Amino acid sequence: MTDGEHLQRVIVEGLLEARVSLDIATADFKAMLVPSARAGRGTTAKSIVEHLRRLAQRGVEIRLLHASVPSAAALAELRRALPERIRIRRCPRLHAKVVIVDCAAMYLGSANLTGAGLGAKAAHRRNFELGIWTRSPALIDGVLESFNAIWEGRHCDNCGRRNICPVPLEEPAL
């Protein structure tokens, strides 16, 4: 998929349809606005953080792995209420962009979890992105193994970036 296709496939048909689990890796995390698939007059878009909160309240286990401090808007929303089923960790070396839905479908590509990356902005304001959407168990299992290695801190002892990551895999101080 390319550019604007990301929003429909990755977010609307993927992430928002999660029933059991959602694993997200992104270098950059912002409170992008996601237009409702059924938006009509007077309906406003909701922040991705609000969508994640609603998924967690429905029982979806969410793991968000990111590299840098989230945008101020994302932090403000996370501080409002972080449901128990949303776990967030930061690894400064992370550069992968992945969304794994229910361990059954996966986006792997160049887009960060931002409006410009995932096509939620107007055509002249979004990034040029490429990615794949797959249901291949072999591909998903391989990427999930890499995600888990980072999530569990298996690389921390030999990372070489301790000077910028004094607390390996820090949970956010919200």
Sequence and secondary structure as in RCSB ss.txt:
>XXXX:A:sequence
MTDGEHLQRVIVEGLLEARVSLDIATADFKAMLVPSARAGRGTTAKSIVEHLRRLAQRGVEIRLLHASVPSAAAL
AELRRALPERIRIRRCPRLHAKVVIVDCAAMYLGSANLTGAGLGAKAAHRRNFELGIWTRSPALIDGVLESFNAI
WEGRHCDNCGRRNICPVPLEEPAL
>XXXX:A:secstr
 BTTHHIIIIIITTGGG SSEEEEEES B   EE  TT  TT   EEHHHHHHHHHHTT EEEEEESS   HHHH
HHHHH   TTEEEEE TT    EEEETTTEEEEES  BSTTTTT S TTTS   BEEEE  HHHHHHHHHHHHHH
HTTTTGGG S TTT SSTTB    
